[in-house]
Amino acid sequence: MSVQSHIEALTAKHAALEQELHLEQRRPAPDISRLHDIKRRKLEIKDEITRMDH
């Protein structure tokens, strides 16, 4: 897998997590620990993208 295709895959995962986060936040009683987990995973992916892009 090329670096660019790996970055694209990570970007897609990041977007999916963003959607998951949005859906969780819209629930009448969002699960705070789930929100934190989603945000943590998004940050990990964003950090990996930044490392690979530089």
DRENROVO-667421 format. One record per atom (N, C-alpha, C, O): residue number from 0; atom name; x, y, z. Coordinates in steps of 0.02 Angstrom, whole numbers, plus 50000, padded with zeros to 5 digits. Last residue first. Layout:
REM residues N
     k    a    east   north      up
   NUM   CA       X       Y       Z
...
***
This chain:
REM residues 54
     k    a    east   north      up
    53    N   50213   50714   50332
    53   CA   50271   50758   50339
    53    C   50335   50720   50335
    53    O   50389   50749   50340
    52    N   50113   50621   50327
    52   CA   50112   50675   50277
    52    C   50174   50719   50279
    52    O   50187   50758   50233
    51    N   50127   50541   50437
    51   CA   50141   50513   50371
    51    C   50148   50567   50317
    51    O   50184   50559   50268
    50    N   50090   50626   50542
    50   CA   50157   50597   50540
    50    C   50175   50572   50470
    50    O   50232   50580   50448
    49    N   49956   50653   50505
    49   CA   50006   50708   50508
    49    C   50076   50680   50505
    49    O   50118   50708   50469
    48    N   49900   50525   50519
    48   CA   49899   50559   50453
    48    C   49952   50614   50451
    48    O   49989   50620   50402
    47    N   49917   50508   50656
    47   CA   49952   50463   50609
    47    C   49955   50494   50540
    47    O   50006   50490   50505
    46    N   49834   50610   50705
    46   CA   49905   50611   50720
    46    C   49945   50567   50671
    46    O   49998   50586   50648
    45    N   49711   50561   50660
    45   CA   49735   50626   50636
    45    C   49810   50632   50648
    45    O   49846   50656   50604
    44    N   49703   50443   50736
    44   CA   49706   50439   50663
    44    C   49734   50504   50634
    44    O   49776   50503   50589
    43    N   49697   50498   50865
    43   CA   49750   50451   50847
    43    C   49759   50447   50771
    43    O   49815   50447   50746
    42    N   49578   50572   50854
    42   CA   49641   50606   50865
    42    C   49700   50561   50847
    42    O   49748   50585   50817
    41    N   49484   50468   50840
    41   CA   49492   50519   50788
    41    C   49559   50554   50794
    41    O   49594   50564   50744
    40    N   49500   50404   50963
    40   CA   49518   50368   50902
    40    C   49527   50417   50844
    40    O   49571   50408   50802
    39    N   49452   50506   51048
    39   CA   49521   50481   51055
    39    C   49544   50447   50991
    39    O   49599   50458   50967
    38    N   49319   50516   51005
    38   CA   49364   50574   50998
    38    C   49437   50553   51003
    38    O   49480   50579   50966
    37    N   49274   50389   51043
    37   CA   49272   50410   50972
    37    C   49320   50468   50961
    37    O   49358   50467   50912
    36    N   49291   50397   51183
    36   CA   49326   50346   51144
    36    C   49329   50366   51069
    36    O   49381   50360   51038
    35    N   49205   50501   51216
    35   CA   49277   50509   51229
    35    C   49317   50459   51188
    35    O   49369   50476   51160
    34    N   49082   50442   51181
    34   CA   49105   50504   51148
    34    C   49180   50513   51157
    34    O   49215   50531   51109
    33    N   49082   50336   51272
    33   CA   49084   50322   51200
    33    C   49107   50383   51162
    33    O   49148   50378   51116
    32    N   49068   50407   51390
    32   CA   49129   50367   51380
    32    C   49136   50348   51306
    32    O   49192   50344   51281
    31    N   48942   50466   51370
    31   CA   49001   50508   51376
    31    C   49065   50468   51364
    31    O   49111   50492   51331
    30    N   48813   50435   51269
    30   CA   48859   50398   51313
    30    C   48926   50436   51314
    30    O   48962   50436   51265
    29    N   48673   50546   51263
    29   CA   48736   50520   51235
    29    C   48779   50487   51289
    29    O   48781   50509   51346
    28    N   48519   50542   51260
    28   CA   48564   50534   51317
    28    C   48630   50504   51291
    28    O   48641   50444   51297
    27    N   48468   50568   51131
    27   CA   48440   50603   51189
    27    C   48485   50599   51251
    27    O   48489   50646   51290
    26    N   48598   50590   51008
    26   CA   48555   50547   51048
    26    C   48528   50586   51107
    26    O   48561   50632   51132
    25    N   48691   50671   50951
    25   CA   48621   50688   50939
    25    C   48572   50644   50978
    25    O   48513   50658   50980
    24    N   48812   50612   50978
    24   CA   48797   50676   51010
    24    C   48723   50695   51003
    24    O   48697   50731   51045
    23    N   48807   50502   50892
    23   CA   48807   50491   50965
    23    C   48787   50556   51001
    23    O   48750   50554   51050
    22    N   48817   50565   50767
    22   CA   48757   50527   50785
    22    C   48751   50516   50860
    22    O   48697   50522   50888
    21    N   48945   50622   50777
    21   CA   48887   50665   50767
    21    C   48822   50628   50788
    21    O   48779   50657   50821
    20    N   49023   50506   50787
    20   CA   49023   50555   50841
    20    C   48960   50599   50837
    20    O   48927   50612   50888
    19    N   49001   50450   50661
    19   CA   48982   50413   50722
    19    C   48976   50460   50782
    19    O   48930   50454   50822
    18    N   49060   50550   50582
    18   CA   48988   50535   50576
    18    C   48962   50499   50637
    18    O   48909   50515   50663
    17    N   49191   50535   50626
    17   CA   49158   50600   50633
    17    C   49082   50591   50629
    17    O   49044   50621   50667
    16    N   49218   50406   50584
    16   CA   49215   50420   50656
    16    C   49180   50487   50670
    16    O   49145   50494   50719
    15    N   49220   50429   50447
    15   CA   49170   50383   50476
    15    C   49162   50395   50551
    15    O   49106   50393   50577
    14    N   49331   50513   50438
    14   CA   49265   50538   50419
    14    C   49210   50495   50448
    14    O   49158   50520   50470
    13    N   49431   50422   50477
    13   CA   49420   50483   50516
    13    C   49350   50512   50502
    13    O   49315   50532   50548
    12    N   49424   50331   50372
    12   CA   49408   50309   50440
    12    C   49392   50369   50485
    12    O   49346   50366   50525
    11    N   49467   50416   50269
    11   CA   49400   50387   50266
    11    C   49378   50363   50335
    11    O   49320   50372   50355
    10    N   49597   50439   50312
    10   CA   49552   50496   50306
    10    C   49479   50471   50303
    10    O   49435   50502   50333
     9    N   49651   50312   50299
     9   CA   49645   50342   50366
     9    C   49596   50400   50365
     9    O   49558   50409   50412
     8    N   49646   50301   50160
     8   CA   49609   50254   50202
     8    C   49598   50282   50272
     8    O   49544   50276   50300
     7    N   49734   50404   50125
     7   CA   49664   50407   50103
     7    C   49621   50360   50144
     7    O   49564   50378   50162
     6    N   49852   50354   50180
     6   CA   49825   50417   50205
     6    C   49751   50423   50186
     6    O   49710   50445   50227
     5    N   49867   50243   50096
     5   CA   49858   50233   50168
     5    C   49828   50296   50200
     5    O   49784   50292   50243
     4    N   49887   50305   49974
     4   CA   49827   50264   49983
     4    C   49813   50250   50057
     4    O   49756   50244   50078
     3    N   50011   50368   50003
     3   CA   49951   50408   49986
     3    C   49887   50368   49995
     3    O   49838   50394   50021
     2    N   50096   50260   50023
     2   CA   50084   50308   50078
     2    C   50020   50347   50065
     2    O   49979   50357   50110
     1    N   50031   50107   49954
     1   CA   50071   50168   49951
     1    C   50052   50214   50010
     1    O   50000   50206   50041
     0    N   50043   49941   50000
     0   CA   50000   50000   50000
     0    C   50045   50062   50000
     0    O   50091   50068   50041
***
